[in-house]
Amino acid sequence: MNEAIRELLAKVGGLPVAVEQISDEEDLYNAGLSSFASVQLMLGIEDRFDIEFSDQFLNRKSFASIKAIERTVEAILKNNEDA
Amino acid sequence: MNAGAGNSLQQRATRVAAIAAQFADNVDTQARFPREAISAMKAEHLLGIQIPADLGGEAAQVEQIAEICSIIGQSCAASAMIFAMHHIKLSSLVEHGQSAQWHRAFMRRVAAEQLLLASATTEGGIGGDLRNSICAIEIDGDVCRLEKNATVISYGTEADAILITSRSGAEAASSDQVMTVFVKDQYTLEKTNGWDTLGMRGTCSEGFVFRGAGSTEQILPHPFAEIAAQSMLAMAHLLWSALWYGIAVDAVTRAQSFVRAAAKRAPGVQQPGALRVAEASNMLQMLKSEIVACLNTYRHAKDDSDKLASMGFAITMNNLKVGASQSILQIINHAMLVCGIMGYKNGTPYSLGRHLRDANSAQLMVSNERILGNTATMLLIHKQNTSLLG
């Protein structure tokens, strides 16, 4: 999943630095992720993992770092399994 | 007129509004700072009301401040806008500065000395996109220095302190910002742009090169991204909408008096403007309901940082701003149709020129185009809440 997220980030993130240089915990907004790019990233993740983000996950915190995105996607996948 | 026991916030605001009304036309014609109204706000101790009681304030809530914006907005929109902008800046300190010793001490000073706060978020080369900065704060031991080409600092020369955004350091990305408080004796302002505008002329929103130096303690301890998302944008849209509502209320009041006076002169005859007043009253009610609903939304979200940071909340506040700024123009235009030439002319009891000119700023100050673009992006991913009450 980490790789898939990094791949999407490289494609739509529009970051001024290479994705390989960003650690899993690094704040993506501070690294230059714009709100427009973050939405493109969310759309890409919805498509890639066949999930939908409900409003509770649509905030800065869920997308603050690669690790946070992983946690968010895992939480949604788990919710879907439980349902 | 000093604040005394038993004086409600509303009564104090009403006294300020009476003074603001006396000078509103002169402030507008001369494009000058509304010093009489701002002195009255200080005399009534209205500049510190938002500050918690243990720091010398009155812990006023956003809806109480919004009510004051509306009351003063009915008299002089520029004075109300200055009051609103001051409290928007103060909210950054109240919501995000209470953990820091320097900012607590500064809030005590704001309450005790009734200091007026200004904002410097726009920058040459960036325009109105306040979430990006070119300039960077320079940190040298305990000292911080900042030079910013601030294209707009409303009432900059009249303020006692300026809250200013910048990148957090020389290496930081443009969106990695901090906000710093500089007090008057710590900065110089070199004027670069004047303020000869259609409306809101009394806000004196001139451009300056800001050069300041202070202690690193003066940098707010939370990233500006958090401050903007969690309090500043919501406070701005709520307080602005409240004072815009005030402008519209006064316009409709004038139109209503016009029709009433005509009805008295010609009893039994239906006045042509009467239906327009009814329509304006309808639009005014919808605007009021929207503002009150959004004030409640903010109040309920305030203690839940997840909710404040959610897209749903941001979309709600964006919609309030766009909607309010558009509807006041329609409402004032209706009032103009009612009052006719007496509304169009300056210096009559029904004059609406200033209202209409001031109201035109609403769709531009943070451009609706930018806000709609931002909402449009969020709506690509955000799912519509389809319930009526939820």
Interface residues (C-beta under 8 A of the other chain):
Chain A: P16 Y29 N30 A31 G32 L33 S34 S35 F36 V39 M42 L43 E46 E52 F53 S54 D55 Q56 L58 N59 R60 K61
Chain B: R131 S168 A172 A173 S174 S175 D176 P223 A225 A229 D306 A309 S310 M311 G312 N374 T377 M378 L380 I381 H382 K383 N385
